[in-house]
């Protein structure tokens, strides 16, 4: 049996406004290699790196961007999500107006598209999926890639806030460790 010990730092962050306790466990295997696990409100995010330029996990977390970390912790999460149907209807109406002004739509085509847009329960689906909708050709061959309205993803913002909180905590821990070392050296 072989048993290895490692440098582990674990802490809990509390009393942060509108945030449940954040638990953090950091394992430094050796310089430039390690893992972090962050948990908050029943969710957990883990990342392990084996080429951090000799940094500890603590140093690495403090120097990389939130976008990088969120991309690593939750690769399917986007910083923006689709806006609601009302915003999509306004977008489609603006496209109809633009094409009508360019004379790419007749008055009757524009009117039919307008009526279909304002009555659609899901106008994006009408534009992208429907084979019989008057809106099917409004946005070209691949309407999924049109500049549909979007809004910030609240889950992304939540994870970003947790990561920012962890960074602040790591800086406070560093500062208190420096004070301890200064007191010992004196």
N, C-alpha and C positions, 0 to 999 in steps of 0.2 A: 504494500500500500504506500502510495506517495501522497503527501499532504503539502500543499503550498499555501503560504500566507501572502496576503497582499495588502497594500495601502488602501483602506476604504474610509471614505468620509460620508457620513450620513447626517442629515439635519432636516428639521421641519420649520417651515416659514408660516407664521400665523399673524393675525391682526393686520391683514392687508385688506383694505376696503373692497367690498364686493368680490372677494375671492376666498374660497375655502382653503383650509390648510394645504400647503404644498410640501410634499415630502420628496427629498432628493437623496439619492445614493450614488456616490461616485467611486469607481474602482480604477485605480491607476495600476496597470499590470507591470509596466516598466516605462521609462521615458518614451513619450510618443505613442503609447498604446494604452487604451483604456475604454471605459464604458460609463454612461450615465443613465440613470432611470429616474424619471420625474413622474410623480403621481399627484392627481388632484381630482377630487369629487368622482372617484370611481374610475377614472381614466388614467392610463399609463402610457408614457412615451419613453422608448429606450433607443439609445444610439451607441454604437461601438466603433471606434476608429483605431487603426493600426499604423497610421502614418501621419502623425500630428506635428511633424518637424521637431520632435523632442519635447514638445509641450506636455504639461499635465492636462488632464481633462478640464480642470478648472481654468487654466490659461486659455485653452482652446475655445471653450464655451464663451469666454469673455471677448475673444477676438473675432469670431465668425459672425456673420449676419443672421438675423432672424429668418430671412428667406431661406438661407442655406439650411439652418436647423429644422425649420418646419418642413422643408422639402425632404429632409432625411427622416424626421420623426413620423411624418404623415404624407407620404409621397403623392397620394391621390387628392390631397386637399389643395384647393385653389384659393387665392387671395380674394377672388370675386366670384359671385354666383349670379345667375340670371335674375333680373328684376321681375316684377310682377306683370300680369297680363295688361294692366292699365298702361304701364310704361311701354310695353311691346306694341300695344295698339297705337299709341302716339308715334312710335318709331315707324310703324307701317304706314300710318297716315302721312307722315312727312315724306316717306319714299314715294307714295302715290302722288303727292303734290309736286315733288321734284320731277318725276317722270312725265307728269301732265304738262308742266311748264316747258319741258324739253320736247314736247309733242311726240313722245314715245308711247303715250296712251291716248286713246280717243276719249271724248267726254263720257261716252257710255261705258267704256272699260273702266275708267277711273271711278265712276259712280258705282258700278257693280262691285269693284274692289273695296271701295270705301264702306259700302253697306255690309259686305262680308266681314271686313275688319272689325267694325264697331259691334257687330252681333256675335263675334266669335268668343267662345268660352276660353279657348287657348289659341290665340292668333299665331303664335310661333309654330305650333303644330299644323295649323291651317296652311301656313306658308311653306313649311318644310316637308310635311308628310302627305298631305291630302292630294289625291289624284284628280279630284273633281272640283276642288275649290277654285274660284276665280283668282285667288291669291297665289296659286302654285308657281307662277312664272314671274312674280313681281320682283324677286330678289336674285334672279339669275339661276344658273345651273346648280349651285350649291348654297342654298340659303342658310344653312347652318353656320356658315362662316361670315355672314353679314355682321355688321357692327351692332348686334343686339344690345339693348340696354343691360347694364349690370350694376350690381351694388356690392359693397364690401361684405365678405363672408364673415359672419359673426363668430363662427367656430375658429377661423383663422386668427381673428383679432383676439379671441380668448386665449389660444395657445401662445400667441405673440406676447400677451400680457403676462402669462405664466413664465415664459422664458426671460422676459425683462425682469421679473421679480427674482428669479433665480440668479441672474447676473448681479443685481443689487445686493442680494444676500452674500454672494461670493466676494464681492468687493468689501462688504462689511466684515466678513470673516477675515479677509486678508488684512484689513486695517487693525482689527483687534489682535491678530497674531503679531503684527509689527509692534504694537504697543507692548505685548508680552515680552517680545525679544528685546526691546529697548529697556524694559524694566529689569530683565535678567542681566543684560550687559552693563548696566549702570553700577 
